[in-house]
């Protein structure tokens, strides 16, 4: 009831000599029948949804994880999860004392996170760990290093008060990151922020040196490069996931950026 790429990275040496280690890493494309449950789980699950949405249960509480959101299910607790709609996610199964780090960063009570800057890096890290050719040692160290870099980013995303503290250009940037892989309406985004399209384009370019539209195209291109490394996606599926109207439009877009067709 699922397909994907997986790799077992468990080693007694890692488990014994590191505060935490990656037991397994992979990507899941879930069928409607997919369901996974762990009682008093011996491991934590750190995941990122890049397609669809899923339902999470942890110690009697229910959470919905949407596309482009992260989630962390903690060891020692009972949890289960299953797809709500076309759910595809990549993940690290972690053993050891990850909870201590979550507590130090103040995110031990959080389950679902929204942190756009880490979307593509998460996909890249999983892909590297699954495909690393020099045995599991390099993959293990890469996975640990990535998770250590991820946690402070999740803290920042959780506790930074966007509504009160961010300037309008940063709010616009966040909204574009949230909706860039859909057929978004720029006028509607500007309306929600209480600004005109002309003002939005001006302040965004003054801050970041490019137009809002070009920024969205950069995000889509970066995400395309990551998704094309995952062999289970067709070009048509990737085009749809990135918000392009058809495969031909996406292929021409990618060639204009990279010099090569997907």
N, C-alpha and C positions, 0 to 999 in steps of 0.2 A: 504493500500500500504506500510505498514511497520509492523514489529513485534519487540518485545523486552520486557524489564522489565522497569517499571517506578514507581516513587513514588513522590507524592505531599508533599512538606515540608513547604508549605506556612503557615505563622501565622502572624497575625497583630502585635503580640508582637515582633516577630523577626524583621519584617519590620520596626517597630517603634524604636526599641532599639539598632539596630546594623547598622553600616555604610553600610553594604550590607548583604544580606542573600540569601540562596538558595531557589528559588521558587519550582523547580522541578529538579529531577535527574533521569537519566536512560540510557538505551542502545537501539540503533536503528539498525535493520537490514533492509535495504531499498530495496524495489522492484524497477524495472525500472521506474515505474510510480510515485515514491515518489517525491513530490515537496512541499516545505514549504516556505511561504513568509510572511514577517511582514513589514508593513509600519510604519515608525517612531517607531520602536520597543520599547516597555516599558521595555524590559529586555536585558541583555547581554547573549550570549551563549559561554561557554568555553567548547570546545570539543577535543576529541582525536580519530583519525582514526586508528583502529587496523586491518582493512581489506579493500582492494580495494581502491577506490579514489572517491572524490566528487568535485563538482563545487560550489563555493561560489560567491555570488554577494553582494557587499556592496556599496551603494551610487554610482552606475554606474560603479564600477570597478569589474573585474572578477579575481578570484583566484582559483587555483587548489590545493586541499589538498590531499596529497599522504598517503599511508600506513605509520604508525609510525610518523605521523606529528600531531601537535596540531593546533587549530585555536581559535581565539577569535573574535566574532562579537559583536559590541558595541551597547548599548542601545541608543535611540534617533536617530539612523540611520535606513534607510530602507535596509533590507537584505533578501536574499532568498538563498536556497541551495537545491541541488538534486544530485543523484548518477551519476557518470560517469562509474564506473565498480564495481559491487558487493560491494557497500559501506556499511560498518558497523562501527558505531562510538558510543562512550559513551560521556555523556555531563552533564554539570550543567547549568541550566537556573538561572541567577543571577539577582536580583533586588537591587536597591540602588546605591551607589556611587562607583562602581567598577572602573569607568573611572578615578577617582582621583588617585587611586593606580597605574593604568596602566601608568598614566602621571608621577607619582613620580619615577617609575622604568624606564621611558623613552621608553616604548614599546607601547604607545597609538596609534602610527601610523602603527604598525605591525598587520598583520592578521594571517599569517601562520608561525609556529615555528617548528624547529627540535630540540628536546631535549631528546635523548635516556634515560638518567638516570631517567626520570620521567614517562616513558611508563608504567611499571608495577605498580608503586604507583598510577597512575591515575586510572587504572583498579580496583585496590584494593579499592580505596576510593569510587568509584561509587558503587561497589558491597556492601561495608559496609553500605553506606547510603541507598541503596535500601532495604537491608535485616535487618538492625538494629532492634532488637526486643523491645527495651525500649522506644517506642514512637518516635516521630519525634525530640525530644529535642536533644538527643545524636547524631542523624544523622545530624541535622542542625549544631551543633557545630563541628562535624567531617568534614563536607563539608567546612565550613568556614575556619577551621584550615588548611585543605589541600590546598585550593586555596591560602591562605596566604603564604604557603611554595612553591607553584608552581611558583608564579610570579617572585621571584628573580632568580629562575633557568632558566626561559624563558629569562630574561634579560641577564644572563651570556651567554646562548646559542646564543643570537642574536648579542651581541656586542664583544664577544671574537674573535679575529682574528686568526682563526685556521691555515690558510695557512702560515702566517708569524711568529707566535709566538710559535706554538706547536712543541715539539720535535717529532722525527719520530715515537717513540713508542706510543705517544698519538694520532698522526694522524692515525696510524694503528688501535688503539683501536676504534676510531670514525668510521673508515671504516667498521670494523667488526660489530659494533653496528648497522650501517645503513643497512648492508646486511645479518645479521645473520639469519633472518627468510626466506631467499630464498636459492636456490641451488647455493650458491656463489662459485666463482672460486678464491681460495687463491692466486694462481700464478698471476692472472689478477690484483688483488688488490695490490700485491707487485709491479707489473710492473707499475701501475698507480702512485705509490709512489716513483718509481725509486730506488727500493732496491731488493735484491735477497731474495728468500724464507728463505735461511739459516740465512742471516743477520736479517731478520724480526723476525724469531723465537727466535734468540738469544737475541736481545735487548728487545723484549716483555717479555720474561721470566725473564730477569734480573730486569726489572722494576716492574712487577706484580706478579712474582713468579709462574706463570702457563704458559702453551703454548697458542698460539692464538686459537688453536682448542678447548682446554679445556675451554677457556673463552667463546667461542661461545656456547658450550654445557651448560655451567652454565646459560647463558642468555636464552637459549631455555627452560631449566628446570624451571627457575623462571617464565617465561612467561606462560609455561604450567600450573603451579600451579594456576596462576591467571585466565587463561581461563577455567580451569576445574571447577571453582566456578560459571561460567555463565551457567545456565542450558540449554540454547538454542543451545549450540554447541554439536555436536556429536564428539566422539573420532576421527573419520575419518577426520572431518572438522578441528579439532585442529591440527592433524598431518600435514595436508596440509598447514595450516596457518603458522606452525613453520618450514616448509621447509623439512619435512621428506618424504621419497619416498613412504612410505605406513604406514598403521595403525599398522601393526604388529611390524615394526621396531620402531615406536614411543612408543608402549606399552612396549616393552622390554627395551628401553632406560629409560623410566620413572620408571620401576620397579627396574632397576639397581641403580637408583639414590635415590629412596624413600623407596624401600622395598615393594611397593604395585603396582599393576597394576592400570592404570587410572580408 
